[in-house]
Amino acid sequence: MKTYLLQLGGREEGPYSDAQVAQMFADGRVNQHTPCKTDQMSEWRTVDEFLPTLKYGSERPPAIQPPRT
């Protein structure tokens, strides 16, 4: 499983899984320009370069509302 390190608030944080990065994106804690790399890389890239479909909202299913009783 690939994991990612993110630059958040000037600090390197992680490792995070694909699902964790997707949730952080959905919550607005990261965006497609957030610096990102794998633990095997020395160069920073962006979240968008690793997970380009996040910006389309296809990584996370929509929330299901419970039925009203």
N, C-alpha and C positions, 0 to 999 in steps of 0.2 A: 504494500500500500504506500503510495506516495504521500509524503507530508510536506507541509509548507511552513516557512518562517516568514513573518510579516514585520514590517517596520511600522510601529504604532507609537505615536508620541515621541519620536526620536529614539525609541528602544527596539531592539530585536525581540520579538515574542514568538512563541510556538514551541514545539511543532503543532500544527493544526492539520486535521484531515480535510479532504474535499468537502465533506458534509459540514464541518465546523466553519470553514471559510464561507460556504454558501449561506449558512445561517447568519454569520456576521454581516455578510453583504445584504441579506434581506432585512436585517435589523438596522442597517445604516451605519454600522460601526466601521466598515471598510467600503471602498468604492473601487471601480475598475482601474484607478490610477495608483492605488496603494502599493508601495514597493513590496515585492514578494520574491522568494527564491526557495528552492528545495534545499534540504540539508546537504546535498551533494554538489551544490553550486557555490561559486564564490561571487558571481555577479547578481546584482539585484535586477529584477525585471518588474512587471506589474501583474496584479491579480488578473487583469484582462488577458495577458499573454498565456497564462496557465489555464484559466477557466473562462474562456470567452463567452460561453452561453449564459453566464450569470446575468449579464446586462439585459437579456431577453426574458428573464424570469422563468426559464425552463428547468432550472435545477431543483426547484422546490415546489411540491404540489400545493395548491391553494388550501387554505385552512377550511376545515369542514365545520360548519355550525351544527351544534346538537339540535335535534328536533324539539320544538316547543310542545310542552304538554299542558 
